[in-house]
Amino acid sequence: MSVYTRVQAADLEDFLAGYSVGELEGFEGISAGITNTNYFVDTGSGRWVLTLFEKLSDAELPFYLDLMDHLAGQGVPSAHPVARRDGRFHARLNGKPAALVHRLRGASVDAPDARQCAAMGAVVAEMHKAADSFGGQNANVRGLDWMQRTRRELAERLDAEDLALLDDELAFQQAAARQNLPRGVIHADLFRDNVLFEGHHVSGLIDFYYACQDILLFDLAVICNDWCIDDQGRFDPAAWQALSAAYARRRPYSADEHDAWPGVLRLAALRFWLSRLQDWLFPRDGDDTHQKDPAPLKEILLAHRERTPALLPTGPA
């Protein structure tokens, strides 16, 4: 959530005229995040988040916004888009597709404890189940084909050690057989900064703009790599056990998922190592932008190549 496109008050007022949200009272840019431009917006009837989509097209947006609307309707605490007067969820602002969503209560947590991890596991399982009745279709735009293209883009900027690691891991992932794993709509980007808490209660899942059809296990791998590894790169088994067990109580893992888990953990680390390398080495212009250091994801990938935590650890949950 960076600011690449600067919005003026008069343009925002014209945009808000398409909604039944009252008059503009104030707005400010949000610097966290990476891909899109985001603002907090206050009007006479509430508080909202405005997103200008820097890469997604008007044709691509309905999948994401309709999914968010569907999940909110199923009781999942997801960001809920606001319908315009014409019934659509998005329009254009400053030449970019843009949408307004309800601003959720709560805040992200830098160091979630075991109870918060358990709450997260429960919510993700319920999200996966609720998405079963969503009819939209969307391929994973950051899948293996994208990884191969990004490898070619980065090749001349990487040292020999990193390029060898990347090529070896890509070869491993290309050879992995995952046809029998449960699939459905996933969020695909459930880092800590995309989840809001009030105390130990998950109050919001946000930033669904990489959601797609893929293996359900990928969401768990992304979470494990971020939520259950501390700033020194040490794995926290208690946090992971709480999260994984809470998820499994609502959607039990298959035998194939247990077998595939080590490779999927590596896949999630590889995907975000690559995207962070891309952002780090080819930064985009903007007024208030944010890039995340790719080094921690490389270290996580290297650790998983040596040894991975079990999908469902033994012992009391």
Number of C-alpha atoms within 10 A of each C-alpha: 21 22 27 22 21 14 18 10 12 10 11 16 14 12 17 18 14 16 18 12 17 14 15 19 14 12 19 14 21 18 17 16 18 17 22 20 28 27 21 17 21 19 15 11 12 14 18 21 22 23 24 28 23 16 11 15 12 14 8 13 17 15 18 21 23 18 23 26 20 19 23 18 13 16 11 23 20 27 23 26 24 21 18 18 11 9 10 16 21 23 16 13 19 14 11 18 20 24 24 26 23 16 19 19 11 15 17 18 17 11 15 17 15 20 16 21 29 23 18 28 25 22 24 25 22 18 22 21 17 18 20 11 13 15 11 14 12 14 12 16 12 16 12 15 12 15 19 15 10 16 19 11 13 15 13 10 14 15 9 11 8 13 16 12 14 21 13 11 19 18 11 13 17 11 9 12 10 16 9 11 19 14 16 18 27 24 23 26 20 25 18 18 18 16 20 22 21 14 12 15 16 23 21 23 27 22 23 19 19 17 20 22 17 20 20 20 23 21 23 25 23 23 25 27 24 21 24 23 19 13 11 7 15 11 20 15 16 16 20 28 26 24 29 27 23 24 24 16 12 16 15 14 18 13 9 13 19 14 14 18 20 18 20 23 26 25 23 24 24 22 18 22 22 22 17 20 23 18 17 15 14 12 13 13 10 13 12 16 20 18 18 15 13 18 12 19 23 21 14 23 25 16 15 19 14 7 10 16 16 15 23 20 15 9 6 8 15
